[in-house]
Amino acid sequence: MKNNEGYVTFVDRKVNVGDIISGETIVYPTIEDSLRNTTIEDEKEIAFVEVLGSFETAESDYYGYYNMKLANEIRVLQILSYDSIIEVMSDSKKSESAKTRFIKSFRIKPEDYKKFDTFESWEAIEAFQKGNPDIYSEDIGEKVKKYGEYSNKRSQRK
């Protein structure tokens, strides 16, 4: 990825490859970061974009070291398909915090839950995709009783 490229999530707005969009836009370095100001219920499209002209780089206390680009004009280079987004975000190279941020804001089809195969991802899916936010406060033993052996993966990794 070039320094002037990144991701933008468009909510309730249809965009096309080649569109040039004017107006203040934040371009994020990763897919999961571009979902920062969205909810799981939002209709959204994630695009890979190029910043046209000059831009400012901003730091975020929320994301720590990430560099966001503040742009006045962008060009849509690619609209990411659902399958390509799931492939990137379920990759074993993605950090657990990145996966959790993604799972909180992007509706995943139930048949794709198994692609997120770590304990932390399983908890996030239970909480944010299935609507069970109490999962984070449950005892490991209770999780095993209610959800099965997979919910006990954390205790097996010590």
Protein Blocks (a to p, Z undefined) as FASTA:
>chain_A
ZZkbccdddehiacdehiacedjddddfbfklmmmmpcfklccdddddddehjddddddf
klomaccdddfbdcdfbdcdfklmmmmmmpmkbcfklmmmmmmmmccdfklmmmmmcfkl
mmmmmmmmnopaklmmpcfklmmmmnojklmmmmmmZZ
